Amino acid sequence: MILTDIKTELGNRILSLLLQRGWVVEYEYPDTTIDKGIDYDAYTLARDGERLEFEWDNWDEWQIRGSQATLQAIGEEFGIPPGRNPTAT
């Protein structure tokens, strides 16, 4: 499942709160790239065998890929309506 068109500030807040809740960064788009945080950024978070892939660009803002159950819970907690651009993957 994927959630798309998540505003930058909200996506940043979700990422930060998940890290505070015990998710760990398994992958981070390298700081050494010239476009990090300007045109593109990406993280993979992991916890208990599950992964969430966060991807950001300057045009579409954040998208999050992960299990349906986890993304539904995130959507409910952060006010992302269920029909708001989710698609099955």
MOPAC internal coordinates of N, CA, C and O (Angstrom, degrees):
PM7 1SCF
backbone

  N    0.0000 0     0.00 0     0.00 0    0    0    0
  C    1.4437 1     0.00 0     0.00 0    1    0    0
  C    1.5225 1   107.80 1     0.00 0    2    1    0
  O    1.2310 1   121.05 1   -26.14 1    3    2    1
  N    1.3278 1   115.59 1   153.86 1    3    2    1
  C    1.4603 1   120.52 1   179.00 1    5    3    2
  C    1.5273 1   109.38 1  -140.54 1    6    5    3
  O    1.2310 1   121.31 1   -41.27 1    7    6    5
  N    1.3255 1   115.10 1   138.73 1    7    6    5
  C    1.4631 1   122.09 1   169.89 1    9    7    6
  C    1.5199 1   106.75 1  -108.59 1   10    9    7
  O    1.2310 1   120.37 1   -46.41 1   11   10    9
  N    1.3196 1   116.90 1   133.59 1   11   10    9
  C    1.4600 1   120.35 1  -176.76 1   13   11   10
  C    1.5192 1   111.19 1  -126.65 1   14   13   11
  O    1.2310 1   121.46 1    -8.37 1   15   14   13
  N    1.3280 1   114.82 1   171.63 1   15   14   13
  C    1.4679 1   122.97 1   176.96 1   17   15   14
  C    1.5292 1   112.41 1    57.41 1   18   17   15
  O    1.2310 1   120.65 1  -140.40 1   19   18   17
  N    1.3258 1   116.35 1    39.60 1   19   18   17
  C    1.4647 1   121.00 1   177.21 1   21   19   18
  C    1.5211 1   106.90 1   -88.43 1   22   21   19
  O    1.2310 1   120.52 1   -57.29 1   23   22   21
  N    1.3019 1   116.61 1   122.71 1   23   22   21
  C    1.4612 1   121.33 1  -178.21 1   25   23   22
  C    1.5313 1   110.60 1   -54.46 1   26   25   23
  O    1.2310 1   121.28 1   -33.83 1   27   26   25
  N    1.3142 1   115.15 1   146.17 1   27   26   25
  C    1.4622 1   121.89 1  -174.74 1   29   27   26
  C    1.5238 1   112.61 1   -52.25 1   30   29   27
  O    1.2310 1   119.89 1   130.85 1   31   30   29
  N    1.3187 1   117.81 1   -49.15 1   31   30   29
  C    1.4643 1   121.27 1  -176.32 1   33   31   30
  C    1.5233 1   111.23 1   -62.70 1   34   33   31
  O    1.2310 1   120.47 1   137.82 1   35   34   33
  N    1.3379 1   116.71 1   -42.18 1   35   34   33
  C    1.4576 1   120.39 1   179.40 1   37   35   34
  C    1.5232 1   110.73 1   -67.17 1   38   37   35
  O    1.2310 1   119.48 1   135.75 1   39   38   37
  N    1.3144 1   118.60 1   -44.25 1   39   38   37
  C    1.4606 1   121.59 1   177.71 1   41   39   38
  C    1.5148 1   112.12 1   -60.33 1   42   41   39
  O    1.2310 1   120.47 1   139.16 1   43   42   41
  N    1.3297 1   116.71 1   -40.84 1   43   42   41
  C    1.4705 1   120.99 1   176.89 1   45   43   42
  C    1.5233 1   110.63 1   -61.83 1   46   45   43
  O    1.2310 1   120.60 1   139.29 1   47   46   45
  N    1.3299 1   116.46 1   -40.71 1   47   46   45
  C    1.4628 1   121.01 1  -179.51 1   49   47   46
  C    1.5339 1   110.25 1   -66.76 1   50   49   47
  O    1.2310 1   120.21 1   136.54 1   51   50   49
  N    1.3260 1   117.21 1   -43.46 1   51   50   49
  C    1.4656 1   121.08 1   178.59 1   53   51   50
  C    1.5276 1   110.03 1   -60.38 1   54   53   51
  O    1.2310 1   120.46 1   132.47 1   55   54   53
  N    1.3179 1   116.72 1   -47.53 1   55   54   53
  C    1.4644 1   121.58 1   179.53 1   57   55   54
  C    1.5223 1   110.99 1   -57.57 1   58   57   55
  O    1.2310 1   120.47 1   131.85 1   59   58   57
  N    1.3093 1   116.71 1   -48.15 1   59   58   57
  C    1.4592 1   121.91 1  -179.01 1   61   59   58
  C    1.5281 1   112.13 1   -62.36 1   62   61   59
  O    1.2310 1   120.47 1   135.08 1   63   62   61
  N    1.3189 1   116.71 1   -44.92 1   63   62   61
  C    1.4687 1   119.70 1  -178.85 1   65   63   62
  C    1.5225 1   112.10 1   -67.34 1   66   65   63
  O    1.2310 1   120.09 1   142.40 1   67   66   65
  N    1.3254 1   117.44 1   -37.60 1   67   66   65
  C    1.4606 1   119.11 1   177.38 1   69   67   66
  C    1.5268 1   110.97 1   -63.46 1   70   69   67
  O    1.2310 1   120.19 1   141.28 1   71   70   69
  N    1.3238 1   117.24 1   -38.72 1   71   70   69
  C    1.4598 1   120.29 1   176.86 1   73   71   70
  C    1.5268 1   110.76 1   -63.43 1   74   73   71
  O    1.2310 1   120.26 1   140.14 1   75   74   73
  N    1.3181 1   117.10 1   -39.86 1   75   74   73
  C    1.4664 1   121.05 1   177.35 1   77   75   74
  C    1.5216 1   111.52 1   -64.65 1   78   77   75
  O    1.2310 1   120.47 1   153.75 1   79   78   77
  N    1.3247 1   116.70 1   -26.25 1   79   78   77
  C    1.4625 1   122.09 1  -177.72 1   81   79   78
  C    1.5223 1   113.36 1   -91.60 1   82   81   79
  O    1.2310 1   120.24 1  -169.85 1   83   82   81
  N    1.3216 1   117.15 1    10.15 1   83   82   81
  C    1.4546 1   119.54 1   172.76 1   85   83   82
  C    1.5183 1   116.63 1   105.04 1   86   85   83
  O    1.2310 1   119.97 1   177.23 1   87   86   85
  N    1.3258 1   117.66 1    -2.77 1   87   86   85
  C    1.4612 1   118.90 1   172.36 1   89   87   86
  C    1.5250 1   106.91 1   -70.26 1   90   89   87
  O    1.2310 1   120.28 1   -33.47 1   91   90   89
  N    1.3298 1   117.06 1   146.53 1   91   90   89
  C    1.4613 1   120.87 1  -179.99 1   93   91   90
  C    1.5263 1   109.81 1  -119.57 1   94   93   91
  O    1.2310 1   121.38 1   -30.01 1   95   94   93
  N    1.3278 1   114.97 1   149.99 1   95   94   93
  C    1.4596 1   120.64 1   179.22 1   97   95   94
  C    1.5238 1   108.04 1   -78.14 1   98   97   95
  O    1.2310 1   121.25 1   -63.68 1   99   98   97
  N    1.3118 1   115.21 1   116.32 1   99   98   97
  C    1.4561 1   121.53 1   176.61 1  101   99   98
  C    1.5243 1   110.02 1   -92.52 1  102  101   99
  O    1.2310 1   120.33 1   149.17 1  103  102  101
  N    1.3178 1   116.98 1   -30.83 1  103  102  101
  C    1.4652 1   123.04 1   177.86 1  105  103  102
  C    1.5220 1   108.15 1  -146.65 1  106  105  103
  O    1.2310 1   121.06 1   -39.25 1  107  106  105
  N    1.3355 1   115.58 1   140.75 1  107  106  105
  C    1.4648 1   122.30 1   173.08 1  109  107  106
  C    1.5239 1   108.03 1  -137.06 1  110  109  107
  O    1.2310 1   121.15 1   -47.96 1  111  110  109
  N    1.3104 1   115.41 1   132.04 1  111  110  109
  C    1.4525 1   120.37 1   174.84 1  113  111  110
  C    1.5255 1   107.15 1   -54.68 1  114  113  111
  O    1.2310 1   119.26 1   -52.05 1  115  114  113
  N    1.3155 1   119.02 1   127.95 1  115  114  113
  C    1.4700 1   121.88 1  -169.32 1  117  115  114
  C    1.5386 1   114.65 1   -60.22 1  118  117  115
  O    1.2310 1   121.73 1   -40.76 1  119  118  117
  N    1.3161 1   114.30 1   139.24 1  119  118  117
  C    1.4727 1   121.24 1   175.25 1  121  119  118
  C    1.5230 1   111.62 1   -63.15 1  122  121  119
  O    1.2310 1   120.11 1   158.91 1  123  122  121
  N    1.3099 1   117.39 1   -21.09 1  123  122  121
  C    1.4628 1   121.12 1  -176.36 1  125  123  122
  C    1.5246 1   113.16 1   -78.49 1  126  125  123
  O    1.2310 1   120.24 1   170.95 1  127  126  125
  N    1.3280 1   117.15 1    -9.05 1  127  126  125
  C    1.4623 1   119.40 1   178.27 1  129  127  126
  C    1.5223 1   109.51 1   -78.61 1  130  129  127
  O    1.2310 1   120.95 1   -36.15 1  131  130  129
  N    1.3013 1   115.78 1   143.85 1  131  130  129
  C    1.4594 1   120.43 1  -174.05 1  133  131  130
  C    1.5315 1   112.95 1   -70.38 1  134  133  131
  O    1.2310 1   120.40 1   155.64 1  135  134  133
  N    1.3401 1   116.84 1   -24.36 1  135  134  133
  C    1.4629 1   119.08 1  -174.61 1  137  135  134
  C    1.5264 1   114.42 1  -100.57 1  138  137  135
  O    1.2310 1   119.53 1  -176.15 1  139  138  137
  N    1.3537 1   118.50 1     3.85 1  139  138  137
  C    1.4594 1   120.50 1  -178.47 1  141  139  138
  C    1.5187 1   110.97 1   -57.04 1  142  141  139
  O    1.2310 1   121.35 1   -56.87 1  143  142  141
  N    1.3234 1   115.03 1   123.13 1  143  142  141
  C    1.4534 1   120.62 1   177.32 1  145  143  142
  C    1.5141 1   114.36 1    76.42 1  146  145  143
  O    1.2310 1   120.13 1   175.89 1  147  146  145
  N    1.3072 1   117.36 1    -4.11 1  147  146  145
  C    1.4644 1   121.01 1   178.25 1  149  147  146
  C    1.5208 1   109.43 1  -103.65 1  150  149  147
  O    1.2310 1   121.07 1   126.22 1  151  150  149
  N    1.3258 1   115.56 1   -53.78 1  151  150  149
  C    1.4651 1   121.14 1   178.95 1  153  151  150
  C    1.5250 1   112.44 1  -116.22 1  154  153  151
  O    1.2310 1   120.06 1   159.43 1  155  154  153
  N    1.3366 1   117.49 1   -20.57 1  155  154  153
  C    1.4621 1   120.16 1  -173.97 1  157  155  154
  C    1.5274 1   110.37 1  -158.13 1  158  157  155
  O    1.2310 1   121.19 1   -30.53 1  159  158  157
  N    1.3401 1   115.33 1   149.47 1  159  158  157
  C    1.4574 1   121.42 1   172.09 1  161  159  158
  C    1.5276 1   107.95 1  -158.86 1  162  161  159
  O    1.2310 1   120.21 1   -24.10 1  163  162  161
  N    1.3072 1   117.20 1   155.90 1  163  162  161
  C    1.4619 1   120.67 1  -179.96 1  165  163  162
  C    1.5197 1   110.43 1  -158.09 1  166  165  163
  O    1.2310 1   121.42 1   -33.01 1  167  166  165
  N    1.3247 1   114.89 1   146.99 1  167  166  165
  C    1.4549 1   122.67 1   176.77 1  169  167  166
  C    1.5177 1   108.05 1  -143.17 1  170  169  167
  O    1.2310 1   120.70 1   -31.96 1  171  170  169
  N    1.3211 1   116.27 1   148.04 1  171  170  169
  C    1.4519 1   121.73 1   166.32 1  173  171  170
  C    1.5141 1   106.14 1  -119.38 1  174  173  171
  O    1.2310 1   120.87 1   -56.50 1  175  174  173
  N    1.3215 1   115.95 1   123.50 1  175  174  173
  C    1.4568 1   121.97 1   177.48 1  177  175  174
  C    1.5176 1   108.05 1  -105.15 1  178  177  175
  O    1.2310 1   120.70 1   -31.86 1  179  178  177
  N    1.3279 1   116.27 1   148.14 1  179  178  177
  C    1.4583 1   120.81 1   179.65 1  181  179  178
  C    1.5247 1   109.95 1  -136.94 1  182  181  179
  O    1.2310 1   122.02 1   -33.60 1  183  182  181
  N    1.3323 1   113.74 1   146.40 1  183  182  181
  C    1.4693 1   120.54 1   174.53 1  185  183  182
  C    1.5220 1   108.26 1  -164.11 1  186  185  183
  O    1.2310 1   120.45 1   -49.74 1  187  186  185
  N    1.3050 1   116.75 1   130.26 1  187  186  185
  C    1.4677 1   122.37 1   175.94 1  189  187  186
  C    1.5305 1   112.32 1    51.76 1  190  189  187
  O    1.2310 1   120.16 1  -137.78 1  191  190  189
  N    1.3224 1   117.29 1    42.22 1  191  190  189
  C    1.4504 1   121.62 1   177.03 1  193  191  190
  C    1.5147 1   115.24 1    79.10 1  194  193  191
  O    1.2310 1   120.05 1  -177.60 1  195  194  193
  N    1.2978 1   117.50 1     2.40 1  195  194  193
  C    1.4645 1   121.57 1   179.07 1  197  195  194
  C    1.5235 1   109.61 1  -107.09 1  198  197  195
  O    1.2310 1   120.75 1   -30.02 1  199  198  197
  N    1.3377 1   116.18 1   149.98 1  199  198  197
  C    1.4684 1   121.50 1   178.63 1  201  199  198
  C    1.5148 1   110.31 1  -126.20 1  202  201  199
  O    1.2310 1   121.36 1   -36.33 1  203  202  201
  N    1.3179 1   115.01 1   143.67 1  203  202  201
  C    1.4653 1   122.75 1   170.65 1  205  203  202
  C    1.5190 1   107.22 1  -122.20 1  206  205  203
  O    1.2310 1   120.39 1   -50.45 1  207  206  205
  N    1.3076 1   116.85 1   129.55 1  207  206  205
  C    1.4579 1   121.49 1   178.47 1  209  207  206
  C    1.5204 1   109.07 1  -107.03 1  210  209  207
  O    1.2310 1   121.20 1   -62.55 1  211  210  209
  N    1.3150 1   115.32 1   117.45 1  211  210  209
  C    1.4582 1   122.72 1   176.99 1  213  211  210
  C    1.5226 1   107.89 1  -102.04 1  214  213  211
  O    1.2310 1   120.48 1   -47.08 1  215  214  213
  N    1.3140 1   116.70 1   132.92 1  215  214  213
  C    1.4621 1   120.67 1   177.64 1  217  215  214
  C    1.5289 1   107.72 1  -138.34 1  218  217  215
  O    1.2310 1   120.91 1   -46.67 1  219  218  217
  N    1.3107 1   115.87 1   133.33 1  219  218  217
  C    1.4621 1   121.66 1  -177.94 1  221  219  218
  C    1.5206 1   109.53 1  -128.88 1  222  221  219
  O    1.2310 1   121.06 1   -41.07 1  223  222  221
  N    1.3047 1   115.57 1   138.93 1  223  222  221
  C    1.4597 1   119.56 1   166.45 1  225  223  222
  C    1.5229 1   108.28 1  -139.76 1  226  225  223
  O    1.2310 1   121.67 1   -14.68 1  227  226  225
  N    1.2902 1   114.40 1   165.32 1  227  226  225
  C    1.4555 1   121.83 1  -171.72 1  229  227  226
  C    1.5293 1   112.74 1   -68.66 1  230  229  227
  O    1.2310 1   120.16 1   164.48 1  231  230  229
  N    1.3187 1   117.30 1   -15.52 1  231  230  229
  C    1.4657 1   120.59 1  -176.18 1  233  231  230
  C    1.5129 1   111.97 1  -100.21 1  234  233  231
  O    1.2310 1   120.17 1   131.85 1  235  234  233
  N    1.3226 1   117.28 1   -48.15 1  235  234  233
  C    1.4635 1   121.55 1  -175.14 1  237  235  234
  C    1.5215 1   113.33 1   -98.49 1  238  237  235
  O    1.2310 1   120.05 1   173.08 1  239  238  237
  N    1.3241 1   117.51 1    -6.92 1  239  238  237
  C    1.4543 1   125.24 1  -177.33 1  241  239  238
  C    1.5328 1   109.74 1    62.48 1  242  241  239
  O    1.2310 1   118.88 1    32.57 1  243  242  241
  N    1.3436 1   119.75 1  -147.43 1  243  242  241
  C    1.4611 1   121.63 1  -171.78 1  245  243  242
  C    1.5167 1   112.37 1   -81.39 1  246  245  243
  O    1.2310 1   121.79 1   -34.05 1  247  246  245
  N    1.3215 1   114.18 1   145.95 1  247  246  245
  C    1.4542 1   121.84 1   164.12 1  249  247  246
  C    1.5207 1   106.64 1  -134.41 1  250  249  247
  O    1.2310 1   121.43 1   -31.34 1  251  250  249
  N    1.3195 1   114.86 1   148.66 1  251  250  249
  C    1.4618 1   120.67 1  -178.72 1  253  251  250
  C    1.5224 1   107.82 1  -128.58 1  254  253  251
  O    1.2310 1   120.72 1   -49.51 1  255  254  253
  N    1.3313 1   116.24 1   130.49 1  255  254  253
  C    1.4677 1   122.62 1   175.72 1  257  255  254
  C    1.5261 1   108.39 1  -112.44 1  258  257  255
  O    1.2310 1   121.41 1   -39.96 1  259  258  257
  N    1.3076 1   114.90 1   140.04 1  259  258  257
  C    1.4542 1   119.54 1   177.87 1  261  259  258
  C    1.5070 1   110.57 1   177.02 1  262  261  259
  O    1.2310 1   121.11 1    12.84 1  263  262  261
  N    1.3211 1   115.48 1  -167.16 1  263  262  261
  C    1.4674 1   120.08 1  -179.46 1  265  263  262
  C    1.5195 1   109.88 1   -69.58 1  266  265  263
  O    1.2310 1   121.62 1   -27.24 1  267  266  265
  N    1.3126 1   114.50 1   152.76 1  267  266  265
  C    1.4585 1   120.19 1  -179.51 1  269  267  266
  C    1.5267 1   110.82 1   -59.56 1  270  269  267
  O    1.2310 1   120.03 1   134.95 1  271  270  269
  N    1.3213 1   117.56 1   -45.05 1  271  270  269
  C    1.4625 1   120.89 1  -177.31 1  273  271  270
  C    1.5284 1   111.74 1   -61.44 1  274  273  271
  O    1.2310 1   120.45 1   134.73 1  275  274  273
  N    1.3241 1   116.74 1   -45.27 1  275  274  273
  C    1.4644 1   120.08 1  -178.67 1  277  275  274
  C    1.5206 1   111.39 1   -67.62 1  278  277  275
  O    1.2310 1   120.42 1   137.11 1  279  278  277
  N    1.3315 1   116.79 1   -42.89 1  279  278  277
  C    1.4641 1   118.84 1  -179.91 1  281  279  278
  C    1.5191 1   112.20 1   -69.37 1  282  281  279
  O    1.2310 1   119.69 1   147.39 1  283  282  281
  N    1.3206 1   118.20 1   -32.61 1  283  282  281
  C    1.4671 1   120.08 1   174.72 1  285  283  282
  C    1.5255 1   110.20 1   -64.47 1  286  285  283
  O    1.2310 1   120.46 1   138.66 1  287  286  285
  N    1.3336 1   116.73 1   -41.34 1  287  286  285
  C    1.4676 1   120.77 1   178.59 1  289  287  286
  C    1.5286 1   110.59 1   -64.30 1  290  289  287
  O    1.2310 1   120.19 1   137.13 1  291  290  289
  N    1.3200 1   117.24 1   -42.87 1  291  290  289
  C    1.4672 1   121.07 1   177.37 1  293  291  290
  C    1.5256 1   109.65 1   -62.20 1  294  293  291
  O    1.2310 1   120.53 1   135.19 1  295  294  293
  N    1.3190 1   116.59 1   -44.81 1  295  294  293
  C    1.4632 1   120.52 1   179.22 1  297  295  294
  C    1.5139 1   112.22 1   -58.70 1  298  297  295
  O    1.2310 1   120.52 1   135.77 1  299  298  297
  N    1.3235 1   116.61 1   -44.23 1  299  298  297
  C    1.4629 1   120.58 1   179.17 1  301  299  298
  C    1.5244 1   111.27 1   -64.67 1  302  301  299
  O    1.2310 1   120.58 1   134.36 1  303  302  301
  N    1.3193 1   116.49 1   -45.64 1  303  302  301
  C    1.4715 1   120.00 1  -177.01 1  305  303  302
  C    1.5200 1   112.73 1   -65.20 1  306  305  303
  O    1.2310 1   120.40 1   142.03 1  307  306  305
  N    1.3253 1   116.84 1   -37.97 1  307  306  305
  C    1.4598 1   119.90 1  -173.01 1  309  307  306
  C    1.5262 1   113.66 1  -105.01 1  310  309  307
  O    1.2310 1   120.73 1  -167.42 1  311  310  309
  N    1.3104 1   116.20 1    12.58 1  311  310  309
  C    1.4515 1   119.86 1   174.00 1  313  311  310
  C    1.5170 1   114.82 1    71.67 1  314  313  311
  O    1.2310 1   120.62 1  -150.50 1  315  314  313
  N    1.3281 1   116.42 1    29.50 1  315  314  313
  C    1.4599 1   120.27 1   175.02 1  317  315  314
  C    1.5212 1   105.46 1   -93.57 1  318  317  315
  O    1.2310 1   119.70 1   -69.91 1  319  318  317
  N    1.3238 1   118.18 1   110.09 1  319  318  317
  C    1.4633 1   120.63 1  -175.39 1  321  319  318
  C    1.5257 1   111.76 1   -57.36 1  322  321  319
  O    1.2310 1   120.27 1   -34.85 1  323  322  321
  N    1.3365 1   117.10 1   145.15 1  323  322  321
  C    1.4588 1   121.38 1  -177.01 1  325  323  322
  C    1.5234 1   113.45 1   -54.67 1  326  325  323
  O    1.2310 1   119.71 1   143.96 1  327  326  325
  N    1.3025 1   118.16 1   -36.04 1  327  326  325
  C    1.4605 1   120.23 1  -178.37 1  329  327  326
  C    1.5039 1   114.18 1   -85.81 1  330  329  327
  O    1.2310 1   119.66 1  -176.06 1  331  330  329
  N    1.3000 1   118.25 1     3.94 1  331  330  329
  C    1.4563 1   121.67 1  -174.43 1  333  331  330
  C    1.5137 1   111.48 1   -79.25 1  334  333  331
  O    1.2310 1   120.75 1   -93.85 1  335  334  333
  N    1.2984 1   116.17 1    86.15 1  335  334  333
  C    1.4537 1   125.09 1   174.18 1  337  335  334
  C    1.5300 1   115.82 1    56.53 1  338  337  335
  O    1.2310 1   118.91 1  -152.18 1  339  338  337
  N    1.3369 1   119.68 1    27.82 1  339  338  337
  C    1.4632 1   115.98 1   172.60 1  341  339  338
  C    1.5271 1   109.20 1   -81.05 1  342  341  339
  O    1.2310 1   120.44 1   -36.47 1  343  342  341
  N    1.3189 1   116.77 1   143.53 1  343  342  341
  C    1.4557 1   120.73 1   173.83 1  345  343  342
  C    1.5050 1   108.43 1  -138.68 1  346  345  343
  O    1.2310 1   120.47 1   -31.49 1  347  346  345
  N    1.2782 1   116.70 1   148.51 1  347  346  345
  C    1.4632 1   120.71 1   177.40 1  349  347  346
  C    1.5082 1   109.62 1   -74.44 1  350  349  347
  O    1.2310 1   120.70 1   -36.88 1  351  350  349
  N    1.3289 1   116.26 1   143.12 1  351  350  349
  C    1.4648 1   120.65 1   175.90 1  353  351  350
  C    1.4958 1   109.83 1  -120.73 1  354  353  351
  O    1.2310 1   120.10 1   180.00 1  355  354  353

